Amino acid sequence: MRSTIIAALLLMPAAAQAQFMPIMPPTPPAGDPMPGISDMGTQPGGSTYRYDIREARDRISRGRHNGELSKSEARGLKREAGQIAALAERYGRDGLSDSERRELDMRTQVLKDLTAAQRLFNTP
């Protein structure tokens, strides 16, 4: 009899654990593609890669004019700007996906940063 009670007590916690259901996290809203992740300026509609390419080209030209960039540095940066513009044209033929837009945004940001760094280190 004692062994039956002990066996019943040992089995009770296992049966009780099986009855608990895990708490499910709330589902994100339908328009939220990445819940909990902050997306800084790369959401559709917020992209300004065309403006950024134009601005980068202007900075390259100003840097060359001011003597902050050598001719070969300016040529390389302008070549990169042209490659980004060509990629944007190719991507844009059938509409930009989110990943394509993010890639263009990141490439233009890198171009702007490279331009600023080269201008800074080559200041006369």
PyMOL commands that set and color helices and strands:
alter all, ss='L'
color gray80, all
select helices_A, chain A and resi 2-19+49-65+71-92+98-121
alter helices_A, ss='H'
color red, helices_A
deselect
rebuild
show_as cartoon
